[in-house]
Amino acid sequence: MSMDKSLRRKNSLTRTRNVLTRTERVELLKSEDKWKPDQSPFGIPKVRVLKVGKKAKKAAKTEEKDAAKK
């Protein structure tokens, strides 16, 4: 029998969120130099949320193998 989604452990349900809070959006805009200090936090532009994939680990392993071959 399968387990209901509401009964699963919280750490197993971690996913990328597709909506950021206002403070997270402001921080992201500041890091991209698209935020003006005198700008109002209301009506700020939308920010694309990039999903973090697991491909980085695979790429790191191939780099290690390449370094070991040399």
Secondary structure as GFF3:
##gff-version 3
##sequence-region A 1 70
A	DSSP	three_ten_helix	5	7	.	.	.	ID=ss1
A	DSSP	three_ten_helix	10	13	.	.	.	ID=ss2
A	DSSP	alpha_helix	22	31	.	.	.	ID=ss3
A	DSSP	alpha_helix	55	69	.	.	.	ID=ss4
###
